[in-house]
Amino acid sequence: MRWSWWFSVLLSILSYTGLKYGLPLIAGEDVLPEDFLKMLAPLTAMGFLLLAAKQLYDIPSIEGEYPDEKENPAENNGESNPTDTD
């Protein structure tokens, strides 16, 4: 499943605020120690931000293929590319 990079940024904001402020407020001190949730909040936010950075640079090129999927002439059995013009 792929989603846009900005969706990952929104998820990082929501996960940070939810773990740092929301969950301790809702659950109270009975479920998990509050210090553990406050430590976990930046880690989850960083994970989503790293994913957003990866997705930002995985944007397809104008031709519709990803930059790392360069055409290999050995894979098409010597046939020329139909988009090539001589």
C-alpha positions, 0 to 999 in steps of 0.5 A: 500500500502506498500513500503520499508523503504528506500523509506520513507527516500527518501520521507522525504528528498524530502519533506524537501528540497521541502518545505524549498527551492523549493516551496518558490523559485517557488511560490514566496511570493504570495501563502503562507508565507515563514516562514510557509513553513519553519516551516512545512518542518521538521514536514513532514520530521519527519513524513516520518522518523517515518514511515520509522522506523516503516517499518524497524522493520515490516520486515517479519520473515524467516517463512514469517509471521510478528512477531506480528502474532504469531500462536494462537492454539485456532484459528485453532480448535485444528488442528496441524500446518502442518509445525510442526514435532513431 
